[in-house]
Amino acid sequence: MVESPGPDQLCGTGISSGVKSGFHPNWTNEEHSHGRHSESQRTHSGVGSVPGQYPGVVPILDSVNIGSPVSNPYKQGRSTGIDKRPQSGPIFVRPPGPKHGGLGSGLVGDFIGDGKHHGGDEQAVYAYAREDLDGWETRLNRSLPNGFFGENLTTRRLDVSGALLGERWRVGEEVELVVTTPRIPCSTFRGWVGERGWLKTFTAVAQPGAYLAVVTPGHVRAGDPIEVVYQPDHDVTVSLAYRATTTERELLPHLLTAGDDLVEELRDAARRGETIELDPEPRH
């Protein structure tokens, strides 16, 4: 279990290279990729007195979502848990152990089909902002219910993709989580959403949502408050890490400024100067 930082370590930092930004349906892909937003847009996305939160309001869990195994038509011979549904009661969250041979998801009752690429301690919980889902609803002209992106936690009033790597959240009265890495979209996600060119579109917007590790286990439920209790002294956000490892190779060296908050996989990619190759679109 990771030790929580003491009160003398708690701090808030501004963002430079990794501008925090919630999705806005009228932004162009280029504006998303490079963080070029007006002051009004930045306030709308939650950048205020407390980085990562909307000014003057308390972030909350809009829903806690878990998925049951169903046949995966996008990966032959496998099942998937991407169809996650909101739960009415409390769900226990704990470290699931290693990616290979562990329990998979950090949420009890949640299924992960592809244990090679998903789950394990560093990807125990996946969070996505309701505001970003709303933006995608506008852009795609379709309904996207909580859990549709495969997220375990659908948040409100929290800039999830603008969170710093190593940032810590207290959820409800018991649970503490630490931001570890961005979500990398896979062929299952592409097939599930069903939009032509989806991985390219999702990547250009660079609002991937965040994976989190479990520092302190406990129960979470819809309506729980979320408090950002610690932010490290660097500017590497989830969105910046995603851009660096997918489309903006020149940002890779900057990831190393996150120090110990950078998981080994991202650190190795930054040192080798390697980006992640997304699954190719199927031929029609």
N, C-alpha and C positions, 0 to 999 in steps of 0.2 A: 504494500500500500504506500502511495506517495505521501510524504509529510507535507502538511499544509504550511505555507509561509507564516511567519509571525507578524504581529501588527506593525513592527518597524519596517517590514518589507512591502507593505501595501502602498500602492502608488497609482497615479493616473498619468498617462502619457499622451501627447499629441501625436498625430499621424502625419508623416511627410510622404515618403514614397508610396505607402499603401493607404491611400485616402479611403476612409470608411464611407460606404455608399450602399444604401438600400436600393432595390430595383425600382425604377420608374419607367412606365411603359413608353414615355415619349423620348427617352434618351436613345441616342444612336448606339450601335455596338461599339464604335470607336470611343465614344465618351465613357462607356462602361469600362472598356479595357484600360484606359489611361487615367481614370479618376478625375476627369475634367467636369466639375459640377459647379453650378452657381451656388451662392451662399444660401439662397432659399431652398434649393434642392438638398443641400447638406443638412440643413436644419430639419427638413422633412424626414431625412433618413436616420436621424437620431444622433447626429454629432452635436453634443451640447456640453454642459459642464462636466458630465461624466461620460468619457468616451465609450461608445458602444451602446449607450442607452438614449432613449428619447428624453429631452429635457423636461423635468418636472413631473414625470410619470414613472410608475413602477412597472418594469417588464414582468410578464406572467407567462405561464404555460397555457397556451390555448387548448392543447390536447396532448395526451400521451398515447402513442400509436404502436400497436404490435401487429405482426403478420403471421399467418398460418401458412404451412407449406401447400403450394399448388404446383401443378405441372408447369414447367417453363418452356414455352414454345420457341424461345429465343436462344436457348442453350440446350442442345439435344441431350436427352437423358438426365436432365437435372430438374430439381424443384426450385422454387423461388419463394421468398417471403416479401417481395416488393410491395404487394398489395396490403399495406398496413392500415388498420382501422382504429379510430379513437376508442379508448376504453373509458368506462364510466367510473370505475373504482381505482384504488391505489395500485401501482405496479412497483415491484421491488427491483431496484437497480443495484448491480454489483459488478466487480471486475470479472470478466468471463475467462480470464487466463489467456494463454497463447493463441495466436490465430490458428495454428495447426495443432489439433488435439485438445483445444479448450472447449468452452461452452458456446462459442459463437457470439451471440448478442449479449450486451450488458443488461438487457431487460428480460426478466424471467417471463417465459411464455412466448418470446419473439423468436421467429425462425430466420436463419440465414442459410441460403442454399449454396452459395459459392464461397466456401471457407478458405479458398486459396487467395481471394482478393478482398474479402470482407470479414468484419468481425475481429475478435481478439481485443486485448486490453487497449491498444491505441485507437481502435475504431469501435469501442464498446457502445457508443451512443451517437446517433446522427441527428443533428438539429437543423431545422430550416425555418425561416421567418415567414409568418402568415402574410406580411406585407409584400414579400417577394412573390409568394404564390398569387396574391391579388394582381400584382403586375403582370405575371405570366397569363393569368386569366384574361386580362385586357388584350395582351399581345396576341394570344392564340385564339381568342374569342370562344372560350369553352370553360366549363366549370372544373375547378381543381380542388377537390375536398382535402381537408387535413389528412396527412399521411400519404397522399398520392405520389409524392416524390420519393417515397420509401423512408421518410424521416420518422424517427421515434418520438422526437419532441417538436411540436409546432409551437413556435413562440410568438408573442406579440410585444411590440415596443422594444425589441432588442435587435441590434444590427449584427446578425449572426456572421455574415461573410466579412464584416468589418472587424470582427474580433481578432485580437492578437494571439499568435501562437503562444501558448503558456498561460493565457488568461484563465482565471478561475471563476466559476459561477457557483453560488449557493442556491440550490433549488428547494423550495419549501423549507422545512425545519431540519431535515436530516442530511440531504445529499449535497456533496460537493463534486464538481466536475472540472476537468481541465481541458482546454482546447488544444488539439494535437495536430490536425491536418485537414486540408480540404477534401471534399468528396470528389473522386474521379469517376465520371460517368462511364458506364459499361454498355455492352450490347443489350443486356436485359432492360436497362433503363431506357435506351433508345427505342426498343421494340414496344415497351410498356406505354410510353408516351405516344408513340405512333405518328409523330410529326416528321415529315420529310426533312432531312438535313438537321435533325434535332441535336446531335452531338456538337456540330459546328455552331449552331445557334446558341446552345447552352454555354459553350465554351467562350464565345465572343462576348457574352454578357458578363461572365466571370463573377457570378453570384452563386457559388457552388454549395453553400451551406457548410457546416463544420462537423467534423468528427470530434468526439470527446472521450477521454479516459475517465474512469471512476476513481476519485480520490477517497471519498467517504461514501459507503453504501447506505441505502435506505429506501424509503418509499417516496414516489412522486405521483402526483395526480393533477388533472386539469384544474386550473385556477391558482396553482402554487405560484408565489412570487419568485422571481429570479433576481439575484443580486450579484453584480460583478464585484467580487471581494478582493481581487488582486489583478494587477496588470504589470507585465514585465517592462523593463526599460529598453525596449527596442520598438521598431515600427513595422515589423513583419506581420501583416494580417493574413487571414485565411484567403482572401481574394488575391492578394499579391503572390502568395505561395502558389495558388492555382495558376495564375497567369505565367509565373516564372517556369513552372513545370510543364506547361502545355504550349503556349504560343509566343512567349516573350523570353527566349533563352538568355537575353542580356541581363535579366533580373536575377538569374541563378546565383551569382556570387553574393548578391545582397542578402539572400536567405541565410547565409552563414552568420550574419550579425545577430540572429536570434539565439545563437549559442546553444546552451543546453535545452532550450525550448524547441529545438528542431529535432524531430524524430529521425532515427537512423536512416530510413529510406530517403527522406528529403535531403539529409546531409550528404549522403552518398551521391545523389543526383546532382546537387549543387557543386560538389567537388569534381565530379566527372564532366560537368557541363552537359548533362543529358536531359532531354525533355521526355515526357511520357507520350507514347504513340497511342492515340485513341483508336478504338475498334473501327475498322473501315465500314462505310455505309454499304449495305447489301446492293448487289446489282439488280436492276429491274429489267 
